[in-house]
Amino acid sequence: MTITSRSRLKTLVGAGSVVYASNDEDRRTGITRAIALAKIAEKEKITGLFTADLLQADPDGLSGSTGSQDPLITLAALSQVTSHIGLIATVSTTFQHPYNLARLIGTLDHVSGGRAGWNAVTSSVGEENFGEITLPAPEVRYARATEFIEVINALFDANQPDAVRRNKSGSVSIDPRKLQPIDHHGDFFRVQGPLNVPPPPQHRPVQFQAGQSEEGLKLGARLAEVIYTSQPTLDDAKSFVERVHHHADAFGRRENRPLIMNSFHSIIGESPSDVARRLFEKHERIDYEQGRLKVADMLGGEIDLRDFALDQPIPLRLLPDIEQVNRRRGRAEIFKRFALQGLTLRELIIQAQETGHWFTAGTPETLADAIEERYRAGVLDVISLHGLGQPDQEDLLINGLLPELRKRGLIDTEYGGGDFRGNLGLAQKPLL
């Protein structure tokens, strides 16, 4: 079946690190590499660059390099060397303020010519750096996130589209009467407005939201345009999407349901034997002592697995009550389900290398089969692909998997929307 460009699967890749390293001969090595990767992604017609974020230095190394750069500054830099690719910054609604974020993400939309998006997360770490003794409960974090997004939307919506005009000299004139206050008085924020950044090219930058606990799912179903989730199996993905649609319909969004984004972790090989070799080598590199800490973290961070046998299941008495988990409740639910299936601690450590995400090892053809299966099942609209910038995977991604997806008509071959919203196939004026 030929797939129309409107319904094709949208693709994201991670933005490269701009960080300077102490052994770099050139201080611009980091940003130069990130620019090169962004240009490759745009040449391949990838829909967007995605940046994750954490708000603490991780002493146990459980989160890798995530959070080693500020997403908004990184994307602002990359916006100047690209023309079409979308730019998605992850932002904490727990530790940021909506007025500041509206100014920042609105400015990113201006400097990129209408390519900004932001991924709302409630954060599971970092409270010690923002004056909090303990992390607020998930219910409080999601209530704050809901109000946070509502305030930002109100700030963008209040300003009239023609509030700014370009003068013949090239400067701009802003009519302050067309910048309107919102007079918001809520449980978490008091924001009078108006927003002093004129209306962005997209009116509102594209709204992503990550969080797969029940509270997060309801927030996404109500306010997100794209929901980012990690569902390791097709059955998990089907169940999640059914829940999203149920809640979206209850919020009056039957005709405007959010797109579903899944991160696809993969090992690409040239042949089945090459795939087996690469997978074996990946498992050989696992530090199983650190892996114990990682599994404990996936299960909410309150259990000690240092003395348990690797080839035995975790005792059921140690598994958390999901409703009592304060950090990454959705991730804890996934790993508790794995443990209840009888996976040994060793097998859980292997699963934890992908932190509960969808993972497949295979040739470009078999990976394309897995992606197409989810796409045809209606549970995948946006996919985050790995491999760009990895010496042993980049060529197989660019010259293997992406061409196979194009051959099947699954992904875009050109940018056609004019801005990020259009390239995602979203309404030009948000309907939320």
Buried (B, 14 or more C-beta within 10 A) or exposed (E): EEBEBEEBBBBBBBBBBBBEEEEEEEEEBBBBBBBEBBBBBBEBBBBBBBBBBBBBEBEEEBBEEBBBBEBBEBBBBBBEEBEBBBBBBBBBBBBBBBBEBBBBBBBBBBBBBBBBBBBBBBBBBBBEEEEEEEBBEBEBBBBBBBBBBBBBBBBBBBBBEEBBEEEEEEEEEEEEEBBBEBEBEBEBBEBEBBBBBBBBBBBBBBBBBBBBBBBBBBBBBBBBBBBBBBBBEBEBBBEBBEBBBEBBEEBEBEEBBBBBBBBBBBBBBEEEEBBEEBBEEEEEEBEEEBBBBBBBBBBBBBBEBEEBEBEEBBEEEBBBEBEEBBBBBBBBBBBBBBBEEEBBBBBBBBBBBBBBBBBBBBBBEBBBBBBBEBBEEEBBBBBBBBBBBEEEBBEBBBEBBBBBBBEBBBBBEEBEBBBBBBBBBBEEEBEB
